[in-house]
Amino acid sequence: MARGSDLEQDLHKLEADLRKLEAEYNMFFAGQLPRPPWETRAHVESTVKRLERAGAVSGTYAERFRLQTLQSRFATFVDLWDR
């Protein structure tokens, strides 16, 4: 389970992975990728779920807020991509 700075590092990695996923979807919708980036999306989704469990237990208020912000951003993107 992530604690303290480990959680902070995980959140930083999640932010980077979410930016990568957004870029891959933009490339897919622009016709540069032959299919949606399902693998990257599954990885980000599993990371969000894992951090959700870890952050609720061990995170500071700031870390939990940051995680909620990233969760919300991911959910918004998923809603947009699934249309």
Secondary structure as GFF3:
##gff-version 3
##sequence-region A 1 83
A	DSSP	alpha_helix	4	29	.	.	.	ID=ss1
A	DSSP	alpha_helix	38	58	.	.	.	ID=ss2
A	DSSP	alpha_helix	61	81	.	.	.	ID=ss3
###
